[in-house]
Amino acid sequence: LEEVSCNYSVTPTSQSIPSTGGSFSMSVSTMSTCGWTLASVGGVAQSLSKSSGSGNATVTYQVAANTISSVRNGSIV
């Protein structure tokens, strides 16, 4: 068996979200034999269209409107 080295790329690497929230997307790029898993951290991003898979994918997510005056931070890892 030959060991496969998986390299991953996610774009965009960061995104500023308007206070109105909305629907946004990100691309995951890797070889078709490489698996990946995403999770929302911080509770800002909701409703990931796909939380795991193999190979390339586009993942959409929802961000609710910010109804408070302070900045919110969150991550998808």
Salt bridges, closest charged atoms under 4 A:
none
